[in-house]
Amino acid sequence: MKHPAKQWVDYHVWANQRIINRLKELPEGVYHQEIQSVFPSISEVMVHMYVTDVLWLDVMSGQDREETMTRARRTSEETKGKGLEELEKLFADLSVKYRDFLDSQEDLDRPLLLEHPQAGRLKTRLSQAVLHVVNHGTYHRGNITAMLRQQGHAGVMTDFVAYLYEAGEKTQPFGLG
């Protein structure tokens, strides 16, 4: 049976792609249109999600905190203003890195010491850090759905259960036998 952390990453990748596919269906201006919301535009939410996913992969990989923060700032500047197709490619490449990283780990529940710039140090598990990444993405996919509705467009379902149905796990809810 696949470790839940790997399933969560698969769900995260699936849900992000669902959002991207929905955005591709809409008029081109919707992605960059400035609106008064949680973020100034959907494109800025997408960049934030990508940069955060990059940052957390570095953290989970044990990268130096200062190097991680420097890379996050650089990545933010490099991705700011990118088109949806360019960001889609970046997300796809990053999903491969996440899967490769998780596949290389002997113990996905191993202890992990996090050092957050505002919250401080936290002892947790690698799998819990993965869940945080997925939860962060879920939160911002919800922002995007609300922003689409503000602009008069429907969102797209990205619920975990929808992923399970599409992934063919209807007969084994939540991966249980």
C-alpha positions as CSV (number, residue, x, y, z in Angstrom):
1,M,0.0,0.0,0.0
2,K,1.3,3.5,-0.9
3,H,2.3,5.6,2.1
4,P,-0.3,8.4,2.7
5,A,2.4,11.1,2.2
6,K,2.9,9.9,-1.4
7,Q,-0.9,9.8,-2.0
8,W,-1.2,13.3,-0.6
9,V,1.4,14.5,-3.1
10,D,-0.4,12.8,-5.9
11,Y,-3.6,14.5,-4.8
12,H,-1.8,17.9,-4.6
13,V,-0.4,17.5,-8.1
14,W,-3.8,16.4,-9.4
15,A,-5.7,19.3,-7.7
16,N,-3.2,21.9,-9.0
17,Q,-3.5,20.5,-12.5
18,R,-7.3,20.7,-12.2
19,I,-7.1,24.3,-11.3
20,I,-4.6,25.0,-14.2
21,N,-6.9,23.2,-16.7
22,R,-9.9,25.3,-15.5
23,L,-7.9,28.5,-15.9
24,K,-6.9,27.5,-19.4
25,E,-10.6,27.2,-20.3
26,L,-11.3,30.8,-19.3
27,P,-10.6,34.0,-21.2
28,E,-6.9,34.8,-21.1
29,G,-7.2,38.0,-19.0
30,V,-8.8,36.2,-16.1
31,Y,-5.4,34.8,-14.9
32,H,-3.7,38.2,-14.6
33,Q,-6.8,40.3,-13.9
34,E,-6.4,42.5,-10.8
35,I,-9.2,42.1,-8.3
36,Q,-9.7,43.0,-4.7
37,S,-9.3,39.8,-2.9
38,V,-6.9,37.8,-0.8
39,F,-4.3,38.2,-3.5
40,P,-4.3,40.9,-6.2
41,S,-4.6,38.3,-9.0
42,I,-5.0,34.6,-9.6
43,S,-1.5,34.6,-11.1
44,E,-0.1,35.8,-7.9
45,V,-1.8,33.0,-5.9
46,M,-0.3,30.5,-8.3
47,V,3.2,31.9,-8.0
48,H,2.9,31.9,-4.2
49,M,1.8,28.3,-4.3
50,Y,4.7,27.3,-6.5
51,V,7.3,29.3,-4.5
52,T,6.0,27.8,-1.2
53,D,6.1,24.2,-2.7
54,V,9.8,24.9,-3.7
55,L,10.6,26.2,-0.3
56,W,9.1,23.3,1.5
57,L,10.9,20.7,-0.7
58,D,14.2,22.4,0.2
59,V,13.2,22.4,3.9
60,M,12.3,18.7,3.8
61,S,15.5,17.9,1.9
62,G,17.6,19.4,4.7
63,Q,18.8,22.4,2.8
64,D,20.4,25.2,4.8
65,R,17.8,27.7,6.1
66,E,19.5,30.8,4.7
67,E,20.0,29.1,1.3
68,T,16.4,28.0,1.3
69,M,15.1,31.6,2.0
70,T,17.5,33.0,-0.6
71,R,16.2,30.5,-3.2
72,A,12.6,31.2,-2.3
73,R,13.1,35.0,-2.9
74,R,14.9,34.3,-6.2
75,T,12.2,31.8,-7.3
76,S,9.6,34.4,-6.4
77,E,11.2,37.0,-8.6
78,E,11.8,34.6,-11.5
79,T,8.2,33.4,-11.6
80,K,6.5,36.7,-11.0
81,G,4.4,37.6,-14.0
82,K,4.9,34.2,-15.8
83,G,2.1,33.0,-18.0
84,L,0.0,30.0,-17.0
85,E,1.6,27.6,-19.5
86,E,5.1,28.5,-18.1
87,L,3.9,28.0,-14.5
88,E,2.2,24.7,-15.5
89,K,5.6,23.4,-16.7
90,L,7.3,24.6,-13.5
91,F,4.7,22.8,-11.4
92,A,5.1,19.6,-13.5
93,D,8.9,19.6,-13.1
94,L,8.5,20.3,-9.3
95,S,6.0,17.4,-9.0
96,V,8.7,15.0,-10.4
97,K,11.2,16.4,-7.8
98,Y,8.7,15.8,-5.0
99,R,8.0,12.2,-6.1
100,D,11.7,11.5,-6.6
101,F,12.4,12.9,-3.1
102,L,9.7,10.8,-1.4
103,D,10.8,7.7,-3.3
104,S,14.3,8.2,-2.1
105,Q,13.3,8.3,1.6
106,E,13.6,5.1,3.6
107,D,11.2,6.4,6.3
108,L,8.5,8.9,5.4
109,D,7.6,9.2,9.1
110,R,11.2,10.1,10.2
111,P,11.7,13.0,12.6
112,L,12.2,16.4,11.0
113,L,13.4,19.5,12.7
114,L,11.8,22.6,11.2
115,E,13.0,26.1,11.7
116,H,10.4,28.6,10.7
117,P,11.4,32.2,10.4
118,Q,8.4,33.4,12.5
119,A,7.2,30.4,14.4
120,G,10.6,29.1,15.5
121,R,11.7,25.5,15.9
122,L,9.4,22.5,15.6
123,K,10.0,18.8,15.9
124,T,7.7,17.0,13.5
125,R,7.7,14.2,11.0
126,L,8.5,14.3,7.3
127,S,5.0,13.0,6.5
128,Q,3.5,15.9,8.5
129,A,5.5,18.4,6.6
130,V,4.2,16.9,3.4
131,L,0.6,17.2,4.7
132,H,1.3,20.8,5.5
133,V,2.3,21.5,1.8
134,V,-0.9,19.8,0.6
135,N,-3.0,21.7,3.1
136,H,-1.4,25.0,2.1
137,G,-2.2,24.2,-1.5
138,T,-5.8,23.3,-0.6
139,Y,-6.3,26.6,1.1
140,H,-5.0,28.6,-1.8
141,R,-6.9,26.6,-4.4
142,G,-10.0,27.7,-2.4
143,N,-8.8,31.3,-2.7
144,I,-8.6,30.8,-6.5
145,T,-12.1,29.4,-6.6
146,A,-13.4,32.4,-4.6
147,M,-11.5,34.8,-6.9
148,L,-13.0,33.1,-10.0
149,R,-16.5,33.5,-8.6
150,Q,-15.8,37.2,-8.0
151,Q,-15.0,37.4,-11.7
152,G,-18.2,35.6,-12.6
153,H,-16.7,32.2,-13.4
154,A,-17.2,28.8,-11.9
155,G,-14.4,27.0,-10.2
156,V,-13.6,23.3,-10.4
157,M,-13.9,20.6,-7.8
158,T,-10.6,19.7,-6.2
159,D,-11.8,17.8,-3.2
160,F,-9.7,14.8,-2.0
161,V,-12.7,12.5,-2.5
162,A,-13.0,13.6,-6.1
163,Y,-9.4,12.7,-6.5
164,L,-10.0,9.3,-5.0
165,Y,-12.9,8.7,-7.4
166,E,-10.9,9.7,-10.4
167,A,-7.9,7.7,-9.2
168,G,-10.1,4.6,-9.2
169,E,-10.1,4.2,-5.5
170,K,-13.9,4.2,-5.2
171,T,-14.1,0.8,-3.6
172,Q,-11.4,1.5,-1.0
173,P,-12.2,4.9,0.5
174,F,-9.1,6.7,1.8
175,G,-6.9,3.9,0.7
176,L,-8.4,1.4,3.2
177,G,-8.9,-2.2,2.3
